[in-house]
Amino acid sequence: MSVVSRRVLGWSALVMAVGATIAVVPPLITPGPQRHGVPVAEQPAGSPTPQPSATPAPGTPSAPVPSRTSRPPKAAVRGTASAPAPPVKTPAAIRFRPITVHAADPANIRVGARVIDCPTCVDGSRVGYIGGPNTLAVRITGLPQAGQRTVTVVYETEQPRTLKIAVNGGPVRELALAGASSWLIPVEVSVRLWLPKGACWIRFFNDTGSAPDINTITVS
């Protein structure tokens, strides 16, 4: 065998040995990681590892994103507003039911005056013959407080007459009364008088002439 032949055989054996080694030993360099079949570019050392996308999988409901414009309600501040003060109550005027007294009541004082039958009068009678020295004093009781009161007098007269009124000997009020021109038709007149608290006397008279006959006296 010539020298050239031996060299050819040697190269052939070397090539076959290298091929057998490649077939038995796995390659030391493997391909890099791929994403969906596309190789990922190599990154320098120290680079952050890419994170998976936060896109939700199909069919999975996404969490509602809170609106930036909505704000939570403010908590009520305690102790800043003071409670309204209760209304001040002023004492109301004491009211009472009207007090009516019949002129012929036995509790009254008649000096010279007399009780007269009267079919059209309350209780069928009235007090007449008032005037000159004759007087009628009516007692009023149950007044809750002192003050101005309305005193209403029901009377009868056939011609105009004058009636004088005084409370407990106080100032005299003089009333000119025309009446209804009949002793059987009652007529009323009202006057404002100051009455004390509790009880008092109201005197009816006419020291200069005749007074009308009186049926009832009402204080309200």
RALINSUL-V16284 format. One record per residue. N is the residue number from 1. RES is the residue in one letter. SS is DSSP state (helix for helix, strand for strand, loop for the rest). PSI is psi in degrees with one decimal (999 if undefined). Layout:
N,RES,SS,PSI
N,RES,SS,PSI
This chain:
1,M,loop,138.9
2,S,loop,171.3
3,V,helix,-36.8
4,V,helix,-40.0
5,S,helix,-42.7
6,R,helix,-34.8
7,R,helix,-40.4
8,V,helix,-42.3
9,L,helix,-37.6
10,G,helix,-43.7
11,W,helix,-38.2
12,S,helix,-44.1
13,A,helix,-37.2
14,L,helix,-42.6
15,V,helix,-41.4
16,M,helix,-38.6
17,A,helix,-42.6
18,V,helix,-38.4
19,G,helix,-39.1
20,A,helix,-36.8
21,T,helix,-41.5
22,I,helix,-37.0
23,A,helix,-32.2
24,V,helix,-47.1
25,V,loop,127.5
26,P,loop,150.3
27,P,loop,140.7
28,L,loop,-24.0
29,I,loop,114.7
30,T,loop,153.4
31,P,loop,148.4
32,G,loop,171.2
33,P,loop,143.2
34,Q,strand,149.4
35,R,strand,113.1
36,H,loop,39.7
37,G,loop,0.8
38,V,strand,125.9
39,P,strand,142.8
40,V,loop,133.5
41,A,loop,139.7
42,E,loop,140.8
43,Q,loop,150.3
44,P,loop,158.1
45,A,loop,140.1
46,G,loop,-5.9
47,S,loop,145.6
48,P,loop,143.6
49,T,loop,127.2
50,P,loop,135.1
51,Q,loop,151.8
52,P,loop,150.5
53,S,loop,146.4
54,A,loop,11.4
55,T,loop,124.6
56,P,loop,151.8
57,A,loop,152.1
58,P,loop,135.4
59,G,loop,-10.6
60,T,loop,121.8
61,P,loop,136.0
62,S,loop,149.0
63,A,loop,138.8
64,P,loop,137.7
65,V,loop,121.8
66,P,loop,140.6
67,S,loop,140.9
68,R,loop,-19.8
69,T,loop,-23.6
70,S,loop,138.3
71,R,loop,144.0
72,P,loop,145.9
73,P,loop,144.6
74,K,loop,140.4
75,A,loop,143.6
76,A,loop,132.9
77,V,loop,122.1
78,R,loop,144.7
79,G,loop,-3.0
80,T,loop,-30.8
81,A,loop,126.2
82,S,loop,148.1
83,A,loop,142.4
84,P,loop,141.2
85,A,loop,140.9
86,P,loop,144.3
87,P,loop,142.4
88,V,loop,125.1
89,K,loop,125.3
90,T,loop,139.9
91,P,loop,122.4
92,A,loop,154.9
93,A,loop,134.8
94,I,loop,124.6
95,R,loop,155.1
96,F,loop,160.4
97,R,loop,146.7
98,P,loop,141.3
99,I,strand,120.3
100,T,strand,131.6
101,V,strand,133.3
102,H,strand,138.7
103,A,loop,-29.0
104,A,loop,9.2
105,D,loop,134.6
106,P,loop,-21.5
107,A,loop,-15.1
108,N,loop,164.9
109,I,strand,121.6
110,R,strand,120.8
111,V,strand,100.2
112,G,strand,-21.1
113,A,loop,155.4
114,R,strand,155.3
115,V,strand,132.2
116,I,strand,139.7
117,D,strand,141.6
118,C,loop,104.0
119,P,loop,-23.7
120,T,loop,2.1
121,C,loop,161.1
122,V,helix,134.2
123,D,helix,11.4
124,G,helix,18.9
125,S,strand,164.4
126,R,strand,173.1
127,V,strand,123.7
128,G,strand,-171.9
129,Y,loop,37.9
130,I,loop,130.5
131,G,strand,158.7
132,G,loop,-124.4
133,P,loop,-10.0
134,N,strand,133.7
135,T,strand,163.6
136,L,strand,126.5
137,A,strand,121.8
138,V,strand,131.7
139,R,strand,127.6
140,I,strand,127.7
141,T,strand,162.8
142,G,strand,21.9
143,L,strand,118.2
144,P,loop,-27.9
145,Q,loop,160.6
146,A,loop,153.3
147,G,strand,179.9
148,Q,strand,130.5
149,R,strand,155.9
150,T,strand,120.9
151,V,strand,117.6
152,T,strand,126.0
153,V,strand,125.8
154,V,strand,124.3
155,Y,strand,170.9
156,E,strand,138.9
157,T,strand,149.7
158,E,loop,-19.7
159,Q,loop,159.7
160,P,loop,135.3
161,R,strand,164.9
162,T,strand,134.3
163,L,strand,129.4
164,K,strand,140.5
165,I,strand,137.5
166,A,strand,145.8
167,V,strand,117.2
168,N,loop,39.9
169,G,loop,15.0
170,G,loop,-159.9
171,P,loop,148.9
172,V,strand,131.2
173,R,strand,131.6
174,E,strand,125.9
175,L,strand,129.0
176,A,strand,112.9
177,L,strand,130.5
178,A,loop,-30.1
179,G,loop,-166.1
180,A,loop,18.2
181,S,loop,32.4
182,S,strand,143.1
183,W,strand,-2.9
184,L,strand,4.5
185,I,strand,107.8
186,P,strand,142.6
187,V,strand,147.2
188,E,strand,153.1
189,V,strand,142.5
190,S,strand,144.8
191,V,strand,145.3
192,R,strand,125.6
193,L,strand,149.1
194,W,strand,122.8
195,L,strand,140.1
196,P,loop,168.0
197,K,loop,144.9
198,G,strand,-107.4
199,A,strand,155.3
200,C,strand,170.2
201,W,strand,133.2
202,I,strand,120.4
203,R,strand,133.9
204,F,strand,130.4
205,F,strand,176.2
206,N,loop,96.7
207,D,loop,-3.3
208,T,loop,3.3
209,G,loop,-163.9
210,S,strand,144.8
211,A,loop,159.4
212,P,loop,162.5
213,D,strand,148.1
214,I,strand,137.2
215,N,strand,-61.2
216,T,strand,158.7
217,I,strand,127.2
218,T,strand,130.6
219,V,strand,127.2
220,S,loop,999
